[in-house]
Amino acid sequence: MVEELVAAGVTLASAGAVYVMAAARVVKQYERGVVFRLGKLRPEVRGPGFTMIVPGVDKLRKVNMQIVTMPVPGQEGITRDNVTVRVDAVVYFKVTAPAEAVVRVEDYRFAVAQMAQTSLRSIIGKSELDDLLSNREKLNQGLELMIDSPAVEWGVTIDRVEIKDVSLPETMKRSMARQAEADRERRARVINADAELQASKKLAEAAKEMSEQPAALQLRLLQTVVAVAAEKNSTLVLPFPVELLRFLERAQQAPPPAVAQPVQEQRPSLESRPDQDSEGSNSGQD
């Protein structure tokens, strides 16, 4: 009798151990368990830790609650200004309602991926090329709203959407490079013209000051000579001072000064004496 009781106890213990091993489940911290009993969804969601189900009756499906990073393959499209581009993106999403993610959609990852590709092509057609290149933050927000609207019904929340890369045709790249080069050249010309205007104003003021002080021109000439001599040139050509040329020009145009001639005394010359003597002798003879 005792042996039969021991054998029955061992049998029950073995069956219990087998039952526990078949019914025991462990849900990780970042997971949630959704239980189906005879194909019907149980209202409670199993949290992380040890849990038990009815073997052969219940079926536990674990759902990952972590943020999923999903790359969106490059999508080709034509922008609103008729430019063909290829755009890559990445989507960050997570499951917020495990039961909805399991029941409402067959594969929520595949559904989010297809929705992201469709929304990316749609956003390309609605945007211009300049917006894709410089105003990506606004496009990211619009793309996030387009994906998040249907994903909420699946128990999925879109955390963030980022446009990674925008590929342009080679012809468009060359055109944009020429445009940027022309714009920079225009800005350089405007800056040079502004500098010339400012320099001309300063030179006019300097010329006005030098005209009042002629010696300033000579000092400026000496400064120029010093600056040129600092370059260690073998030949130095010194220009002729302009003020000296003006002085010589005024000197040539001025009339010569009047010179007072001395008054010569009227003295009889020696040649007239014989005539006078002859005339006197003739008058004496008469």
C-alpha positions as CSV (number, residue, x, y, z in Angstrom):
1,M,0.0,0.0,0.0
2,V,2.8,2.4,0.9
3,E,4.6,1.6,-2.3
4,E,1.5,2.4,-4.3
5,L,1.1,5.7,-2.5
6,V,4.7,6.6,-3.2
7,A,4.4,5.6,-6.8
8,A,1.3,7.8,-7.2
9,G,3.0,10.7,-5.5
10,V,6.0,10.4,-7.8
11,T,3.7,10.3,-10.7
12,L,1.7,13.3,-9.6
13,A,4.9,15.2,-9.0
14,S,6.3,14.3,-12.4
15,A,3.0,15.4,-14.0
16,G,3.1,18.6,-12.1
17,A,6.6,19.3,-13.1
18,V,5.8,18.7,-16.7
19,Y,2.7,20.9,-16.5
20,V,4.7,23.8,-14.9
21,M,7.4,23.5,-17.5
22,A,4.8,23.6,-20.3
23,A,2.8,26.4,-18.7
24,A,5.7,28.6,-17.5
25,R,6.6,31.6,-19.5
26,V,9.1,34.5,-19.0
27,V,8.4,37.9,-20.4
28,K,11.4,40.3,-20.6
29,Q,11.4,43.8,-19.3
30,Y,11.1,45.4,-22.8
31,E,8.3,42.9,-23.9
32,R,4.6,42.5,-23.2
33,G,2.7,39.3,-23.5
34,V,-0.7,39.0,-25.4
35,V,-2.6,35.8,-24.5
36,F,-5.1,34.1,-26.9
37,R,-7.3,31.4,-25.2
38,L,-8.8,29.1,-27.8
39,G,-8.2,31.8,-30.4
40,K,-9.9,34.6,-28.4
41,L,-7.9,37.5,-27.1
42,R,-7.6,37.8,-23.3
43,P,-8.2,41.3,-22.0
44,E,-5.2,41.4,-19.7
45,V,-1.7,42.0,-21.1
46,R,1.1,40.1,-19.3
47,G,3.8,42.3,-18.0
48,P,7.5,41.5,-17.6
49,G,8.5,38.6,-15.4
50,F,7.3,35.1,-14.8
51,T,3.8,34.1,-16.0
52,M,1.7,31.0,-16.4
53,I,-0.6,29.9,-19.2
54,V,-2.8,26.9,-19.8
55,P,-0.9,24.5,-22.0
56,G,-2.7,23.5,-25.1
57,V,-5.4,26.1,-24.5
58,D,-3.6,29.4,-24.2
59,K,-1.1,30.8,-26.7
60,L,1.3,33.6,-25.6
61,R,2.6,36.1,-28.1
62,K,5.4,38.5,-27.1
63,V,5.5,42.0,-28.5
64,N,8.7,44.1,-28.4
65,M,8.1,47.6,-26.9
66,Q,11.4,49.0,-27.8
67,I,11.9,51.9,-30.3
68,V,12.5,50.3,-33.7
69,T,14.8,52.0,-36.3
70,M,13.6,51.2,-39.8
71,P,15.5,52.5,-42.8
72,V,13.2,53.5,-45.7
73,P,14.7,52.5,-49.1
74,G,15.5,55.3,-51.6
75,Q,12.4,56.5,-53.4
76,E,12.6,58.2,-56.8
77,G,10.2,61.0,-57.6
78,I,9.6,64.2,-59.4
79,T,9.4,67.4,-57.3
80,R,6.9,70.1,-57.9
81,D,9.4,72.1,-59.9
82,N,10.0,69.0,-62.2
83,V,13.3,67.8,-60.9
84,T,14.0,64.0,-60.6
85,V,15.4,63.1,-57.2
86,R,16.0,60.1,-55.1
87,V,15.4,60.4,-51.3
88,D,16.3,58.1,-48.4
89,A,14.8,58.3,-44.9
90,V,14.7,56.6,-41.6
91,V,11.7,56.0,-39.3
92,Y,11.7,55.6,-35.5
93,F,8.6,54.0,-34.1
94,K,7.4,51.9,-31.1
95,V,4.4,49.8,-30.1
96,T,2.2,51.5,-27.5
97,A,-0.8,49.1,-27.6
98,P,0.4,45.4,-27.9
99,A,-3.0,44.0,-28.3
100,E,-3.9,46.3,-31.2
101,A,-0.5,45.7,-32.9
102,V,-1.2,42.0,-32.9
103,V,-4.9,42.0,-33.7
104,R,-5.4,44.9,-36.1
105,V,-2.5,44.3,-38.5
106,E,-0.9,41.1,-39.7
107,D,2.7,42.5,-39.5
108,Y,3.0,46.0,-38.1
109,R,6.7,46.3,-39.2
110,F,5.9,45.6,-42.8
111,A,2.8,47.9,-42.7
112,V,4.9,50.8,-41.2
113,A,7.6,50.2,-43.9
114,Q,5.1,50.3,-46.8
115,M,3.3,53.4,-45.3
116,A,6.7,55.2,-45.0
117,Q,7.6,54.5,-48.6
118,T,4.3,55.7,-49.9
119,S,4.4,58.8,-47.7
120,L,7.9,59.6,-48.8
121,R,7.0,59.5,-52.5
122,S,4.0,61.7,-51.8
123,I,6.0,64.3,-49.9
124,I,8.5,64.4,-52.8
125,G,5.8,65.3,-55.3
126,K,4.4,68.0,-53.1
127,S,7.8,69.7,-52.3
128,E,10.3,71.8,-54.3
129,L,13.9,71.0,-54.7
130,D,15.0,73.9,-52.5
131,D,12.7,72.6,-49.7
132,L,14.3,69.1,-49.9
133,L,17.8,70.6,-49.6
134,S,17.4,73.3,-47.0
135,N,14.0,73.0,-45.3
136,R,14.1,69.4,-44.2
137,E,12.8,70.0,-40.7
138,K,9.4,71.0,-42.0
139,L,9.3,68.1,-44.4
140,N,10.2,65.7,-41.6
141,Q,7.2,66.9,-39.5
142,G,4.9,66.6,-42.5
143,L,6.2,63.1,-43.2
144,E,5.8,62.1,-39.6
145,L,2.1,63.2,-39.6
146,M,1.4,61.3,-42.8
147,I,2.8,58.0,-41.3
148,D,1.4,58.5,-37.8
149,S,-2.2,59.0,-38.8
150,P,-2.9,55.3,-39.9
151,A,-0.3,53.9,-37.5
152,V,-2.2,55.0,-34.4
153,E,-5.0,52.5,-35.3
154,W,-2.4,49.7,-35.3
155,G,-1.2,50.5,-31.8
156,V,2.1,52.0,-33.2
157,T,3.4,55.5,-32.5
158,I,5.8,57.2,-34.8
159,D,8.6,58.7,-32.7
160,R,10.5,60.5,-35.4
161,V,11.1,60.6,-39.2
162,E,14.3,61.9,-40.7
163,I,15.3,62.4,-44.4
164,K,18.8,61.1,-44.7
165,D,20.0,61.9,-48.2
166,V,18.8,63.6,-51.4
167,S,20.5,62.3,-54.6
168,L,20.4,64.6,-57.6
169,P,21.3,63.9,-61.3
170,E,24.8,65.0,-62.4
171,T,23.4,67.6,-64.7
172,M,21.5,69.2,-61.9
173,K,24.6,69.2,-59.7
174,R,26.6,71.0,-62.4
175,S,23.8,73.5,-62.9
176,M,23.6,74.2,-59.1
177,A,27.4,74.6,-59.0
178,R,27.4,77.1,-61.8
179,Q,24.6,79.0,-60.1
180,A,26.5,79.1,-56.8
181,E,29.6,80.3,-58.6
182,A,27.8,83.0,-60.4
183,D,26.1,84.2,-57.2
184,R,29.5,84.3,-55.4
185,E,31.0,86.2,-58.3
186,R,28.2,88.7,-58.2
187,R,28.7,89.3,-54.5
188,A,32.5,89.7,-55.0
189,R,31.9,92.4,-57.6
190,V,29.5,94.2,-55.4
191,I,32.0,94.1,-52.5
192,N,34.8,95.4,-54.8
193,A,32.6,98.2,-56.1
194,D,31.7,99.2,-52.6
195,A,35.3,99.2,-51.6
196,E,36.2,101.4,-54.6
197,L,33.5,103.8,-53.7
198,Q,34.7,104.1,-50.1
199,A,38.4,104.4,-51.3
200,S,37.5,107.2,-53.8
201,K,35.8,109.1,-51.0
202,K,38.8,108.8,-48.8
203,L,41.1,109.8,-51.6
204,A,39.0,112.8,-52.4
205,E,39.3,113.9,-48.8
206,A,43.0,113.3,-48.8
207,A,43.4,115.3,-52.0
208,K,41.5,118.2,-50.5
209,E,43.8,118.2,-47.5
210,M,46.9,118.0,-49.6
211,S,45.8,120.9,-51.8
212,E,45.7,123.1,-48.7
213,Q,49.2,121.9,-47.6
214,P,51.5,121.4,-50.6
215,A,54.2,120.0,-48.3
216,A,51.9,117.1,-47.6
217,L,52.3,116.0,-51.3
218,Q,56.0,115.8,-50.9
219,L,55.7,113.8,-47.7
220,R,53.3,111.4,-49.4
221,L,55.8,111.1,-52.2
222,L,58.6,110.2,-49.7
223,Q,56.3,107.6,-48.1
224,T,55.7,106.0,-51.5
225,V,59.4,105.9,-52.1
226,V,60.0,104.2,-48.7
227,A,57.2,101.7,-49.5
228,V,58.7,100.8,-52.9
229,A,62.2,100.6,-51.5
230,A,61.1,98.0,-48.9
231,E,60.3,95.6,-51.7
232,K,64.1,95.4,-52.5
233,N,63.8,96.2,-56.1
234,S,66.9,96.6,-58.2
235,T,65.7,99.8,-60.0
236,L,63.8,102.7,-58.4
237,V,62.3,105.3,-60.6
238,L,61.7,108.5,-58.7
239,P,59.0,110.7,-60.3
240,F,59.6,114.4,-60.8
241,P,57.7,116.5,-58.2
242,V,54.6,118.0,-59.6
243,E,54.8,121.1,-57.6
244,L,58.2,121.9,-59.1
245,L,56.7,121.6,-62.6
246,R,53.9,124.0,-61.7
247,F,56.5,126.5,-60.3
248,L,58.5,126.3,-63.6
249,E,55.3,126.7,-65.6
250,R,54.3,129.8,-63.7
251,A,57.8,131.2,-64.0
252,Q,57.7,130.9,-67.8
253,Q,54.3,132.5,-68.2
254,A,55.2,135.6,-66.0
255,P,56.5,138.7,-68.0
256,P,60.2,139.6,-67.5
257,P,60.7,142.4,-65.0
258,A,61.5,145.9,-66.4
259,V,65.3,146.8,-66.0
260,A,66.1,150.5,-65.5
261,Q,68.8,151.6,-68.1
262,P,71.5,154.1,-66.8
263,V,71.6,157.5,-68.4
264,Q,74.7,158.1,-70.5
265,E,76.4,161.5,-70.3
266,Q,76.7,163.6,-73.5
267,R,80.4,163.8,-73.9
268,P,82.1,164.8,-77.2
269,S,83.9,162.0,-78.8
270,L,87.4,162.3,-79.9
271,E,86.4,161.9,-83.5
272,S,84.3,165.1,-83.6
273,R,87.2,167.3,-82.3
274,P,89.1,167.6,-85.6
275,D,85.9,168.7,-87.3
276,Q,85.2,171.3,-84.7
277,D,88.8,172.5,-84.9
278,S,88.6,172.8,-88.7
279,E,85.3,174.6,-88.4
280,G,86.8,177.0,-85.9
281,S,89.9,177.6,-88.1
282,N,87.7,178.3,-91.0
283,S,85.6,180.8,-89.1
284,G,88.9,182.5,-88.0
285,Q,90.1,182.8,-91.4
286,D,86.9,184.3,-92.5
